[in-house]
C-alpha cells in the first residue's frame, strides 16, 4: 500500500504539465512568427538576390526543424512522464508516441541540433565576406562539438544495448520492467 508521501511523489509529476503546456504555447507563438516571415518572404521574393532567397528558405527550414524538435520533446516527455497518450495518438495515426524512450529522445534531440547547426553553418558559407576567419572557425568548432556529441550519444546508446527488438513489432517502452512484475508476484 502506498503511503501518503509515495502518493504525493507520484502526483508531483503533474507539475511537469505546466512546462509542457508552456512549450506548446511557445510553439504557437513561434508559428505566428514563422507565418509573419513567410508573408514577408512572399512579398519580397522576386526582388531578392538568388543567394538571399535561398538563405531565407533555409532559415524557414531551420524554423521547421526547431518546431518539430519542440513538439517531439513536449509530446514524448508528457507521454512518458505524466500521462499516456498512446491510445489517443493511435487514433491520430501518430504511432511514434509512446515509442520513444529517454535515450531515443536524447538522440533525436542531438541529431536535430546537428541539423539545425549545419543549416546555420551553411548560411554563414553562403554569405562570404560577412564573417571573419575567427567567427568561421568558432562556428566550425561548435558544429564539430555538436556532431561529436551526437555521435557519442549514439555510440553510448548502442553500447548500452538500446532497445532490443524481437521482430514482433514495437515493444511497450514504458511498460513495467520484467523485474518489477516478478517482484509484484512475490
C-alpha positions in Angstrom: 0.0 0.0 0.0 1.3 3.4 -0.9 2.0 5.9 1.9 0.9 9.5 1.6 4.5 10.5 0.7 4.6 7.9 -2.0 1.3 9.2 -3.5 2.5 12.8 -3.2 5.7 12.0 -5.0 3.9 10.2 -7.8 1.3 13.0 -8.1 4.1 15.6 -8.4 4.7 14.5 -12.0 1.6 16.5 -12.9 3.6 19.7 -12.2 5.5 19.0 -15.4 2.3 19.7 -17.3 2.9 23.4 -16.8 6.3 23.1 -18.6 4.9 21.0 -21.4 2.0 23.3 -21.9 4.4 26.2 -21.8 6.3 24.6 -24.7 3.1 24.3 -26.6 2.3 28.0 -26.1 5.8 28.9 -27.1 5.4 26.7 -30.2 2.2 28.6 -31.1 4.0 31.9 -30.8 6.9 30.6 -32.8 4.4 29.5 -35.5 3.0 33.1 -35.6 6.5 34.4 -36.1 7.0 31.9 -38.9 3.8 32.9 -40.7 5.0 36.6 -40.5 8.3 35.7 -42.0 6.6 33.6 -44.7 4.4 36.6 -45.6 7.5 38.9 -45.8 9.3 36.3 -47.9 6.4 36.1 -50.3 6.3 39.9 -50.6 9.9 40.3 -51.5 10.8 37.0 -53.2 11.0 38.4 -56.7 13.2 41.3 -55.7 15.7 39.3 -53.8 19.1 38.1 -55.0 19.3 34.4 -55.7 21.5 33.6 -52.6 19.3 35.7 -50.4 16.1 33.8 -51.3 18.0 30.5 -50.7 19.1 31.8 -47.3 15.6 32.8 -46.3 14.3 29.4 -47.4 17.0 27.7 -45.3 16.0 29.9 -42.4 12.4 28.7 -42.7 13.6 25.1 -42.9 15.6 25.7 -39.8 12.5 27.0 -38.1 10.6 23.9 -39.1 13.3 21.7 -37.6 13.2 23.7 -34.3 9.4 23.5 -34.2 9.5 19.7 -34.8 12.0 19.3 -32.1 10.0 21.2 -29.5 6.8 19.3 -30.4 8.6 16.0 -30.2 10.0 16.9 -26.8 6.7 18.1 -25.4 4.6 15.2 -26.6 7.1 12.4 -25.8 8.0 13.8 -22.4 4.4 14.3 -21.4 3.6 10.8 -22.6 6.4 9.2 -20.7 6.3 11.3 -17.5 2.8 12.5 -16.9 0.0 10.6 -18.8 -0.1 8.0 -21.5 -1.2 9.3 -24.9 -0.7 6.1 -26.8 -4.3 5.3 -27.4 -5.2 8.9 -28.4 -2.1 9.0 -30.6 -3.0 5.8 -32.4 -6.4 7.3 -33.4 -4.5 10.3 -34.8 -2.0 7.9 -36.6 0.9 9.1 -34.5 2.3 5.7 -33.8 5.6 7.0 -32.7 4.1 8.4 -29.5 4.9 6.0 -26.7 7.7 4.5 -28.7 10.4 7.0 -27.7 12.3 6.3 -24.6 14.7 8.8 -23.0 17.7 7.5 -24.9 15.8 7.8 -28.2 14.6 11.3 -27.3 18.2 12.4 -26.5 19.5 11.0 -29.7 16.7 12.7 -31.8 17.3 15.9 -30.0 21.1 15.7 -30.6 20.6 14.9 -34.3 18.1 17.8 -34.6 20.7 20.2 -33.1 23.3 19.0 -35.5 20.9 19.5 -38.4 19.9 23.0 -37.2 23.5 24.0 -36.6 24.5 22.7 -40.1 21.9 24.9 -41.6 23.3 27.9 -39.6 26.8 27.0 -40.9 25.6 26.7 -44.5 24.0 30.2 -44.1 27.4 31.5 -43.0 29.1 30.0 -46.0 26.5 31.4 -48.4 27.3 34.9 -47.1 31.0 35.2 -48.0 32.8 38.2 -46.5 30.3 38.8 -43.7 32.2 36.7 -41.2 35.9 36.8 -40.4 38.1 33.7 -40.1 37.8 33.6 -36.3 34.0 33.6 -36.4 34.0 30.9 -39.1 36.5 28.8 -37.1 34.4 29.1 -33.9 31.2 28.1 -35.9 33.0 25.1 -37.3 34.3 24.1 -33.8 30.9 24.4 -32.3 29.3 22.4 -35.1 32.0 19.8 -34.7 31.3 19.6 -30.9 27.6 19.1 -31.6 28.4 16.4 -34.2 30.8 14.7 -31.8 28.2 14.8 -29.0 25.5 13.3 -31.2 27.9 10.5 -32.4 28.9 9.8 -28.8 25.3 9.6 -27.6 24.5 7.2 -30.5 27.5 5.1 -29.7 26.7 5.0 -26.0 23.1 4.1 -26.7 24.3 1.2 -29.0 26.9 0.0 -26.4 24.3 0.2 -23.6 22.1 -2.2 -25.5 19.4 0.3 -26.6 16.2 -1.4 -27.4 16.3 -5.0 -28.3 13.8 -6.0 -30.9 12.4 -9.4 -31.2 10.8 -8.9 -34.6 7.4 -9.0 -33.2 6.7 -5.3 -33.8 7.1 -2.3 -31.5 7.6 -3.0 -27.9 6.0 -1.2 -25.0 8.7 1.2 -24.0 7.1 2.4 -20.8 5.6 -0.8 -19.7 6.5 -2.5 -16.4 10.0 -3.8 -16.1 10.1 -7.6 -16.1 11.9 -7.4 -12.7 9.1 -5.3 -11.3 6.4 -7.7 -12.4 8.3 -10.6 -10.9 8.6 -8.7 -7.6 4.8 -7.9 -7.7 4.1 -11.6 -7.9 6.1 -12.4 -4.8 
